[in-house]
Amino acid sequence: MNLSLDGVRVLELARYQAGPRGGMIMSDLGAEVIKIERLGGEETRKNPPIVRGQSVYFSVYNRGKKSLCLDMRQERGKAIFADLVSRSDMVLENFRPGVMQAMGFAYEQLRALKQDIILVSVSGFGQYGPYIDRPAFDPLGQAMSGLMALTGQPVGRPVGTASSVVDRYTALHATIGALAALRHRDRTGEGQLVDVCLLDSALTMVEIPMSYYLATGEEGGEGGRPPYRAKDGWVVIAATGRDMVGRLMALVSGDAAPADAGPINSAAGAGDERRKRLDAWCADRTVDQIVALLLDAGVPVAPVRTIPEATRDPHLWAREMLVKMPDPVAGEMYLPGATVKMSRTPGKPGPVPTPGQHTDELLTQLLGYDGAMLAELRAAKVIG
């Protein structure tokens, strides 16, 4: 089966989420993603949660890749990486700015090895700017962008999300940048540096409130989305347009919506009587009753589910958003399916590699090493 990125080779020097998830997406689309790990495997192979000895954290973001264990602190390890660069299309890294240069593999140094190489650099604050030297993880992006102050409500106590949404956004931006750079290279023969970071990605999630504040000096512009309590749970109602609000309020109280009907205020007591009436209406009904009535009226509505409830949704399985595959450590695992559905070149999620599983294969096939050379490198602890 032909895939969209067949023939594209990516060297991944990335850990945790934002970098590796970008590599995972490209692997799904057909790229050969070679994960360069330290001897014994990268540290996130031990990150919880653990299922039957296997890290779910590592597995989710690194399935479908090839693992090559290489000590890049040694000159011979660096030489091997340089040879791999000359046979690759892209390097994906998420070190702190300056680390690649210290290793001898900044963009201009990579370009000297292969003129059209693409370097995708994922960092906390980007390759330039006042915060370039700061370390960063997902919660810092949420905090510094203003997103944490808006989560769940327009203004109030800051709430961080349970999942690393900024990491995931950044991975998408890294993938988009990588694909755009490949397109440019195909047209011109030129590689380039792609610079994406957590804070930039977090700022894309607060674009409307920021633009509104700079124009008016006031906070607002995009309200929170608190759910409504039902008899047996919670629902989210997203009646945003005038017609939707009219149908919703007609169902709730029999009143026609006024001509200037706008969105219902996000919090009861904020001056919107319609919100209070809707709160009372939902409190008298079950989640299933509310969902059925509003869907029949053409009003967007959804139950607020727990993770166990979400995993039982038939739509998830119909879309193959979770797939069961064999695992060399746990026996089998449920891992994310391909998010991008393509009619002619569908994605193909692959299994989780063991540390260094593909080291001999890659060095033999790509660099022409023989058994004696591999044994020598392994004895010198350059490869694993």
Secondary structure, DSSP 8 states (H G I E B T S, - for coil): ---TTTT-EEEEE--TTHHHHHHHHHHHTT-EEEEEE-TT--GGGG-S-EETTEEHHHHHHHTT-EEEEB-TTSHHHHHHHHHHHTT-SEEEE---TTHHHHHT-SHHHHHHH-TT-EEEEEESS-SSSTTTT----HHHHHHHHSHHHHTTSSSSS----SS-HHHHHHHHHHHHHHHHHHHHHHHHS---EEEEEHHHHHHGGGHHHHHHHHHHS-S-SS-----EEETTEEEEE---SHHHHHHHHHHHHS----TT-----SSTTSS-HHHHHHHHHHHTS-HHHHHHHHHHTT--EEE---HHHHHT-HHHHHTT-EEEEEETTTEEEEEE--SS--SSS---------TTTTHHHHHHHHH---HHHHHHHHHTTSB-
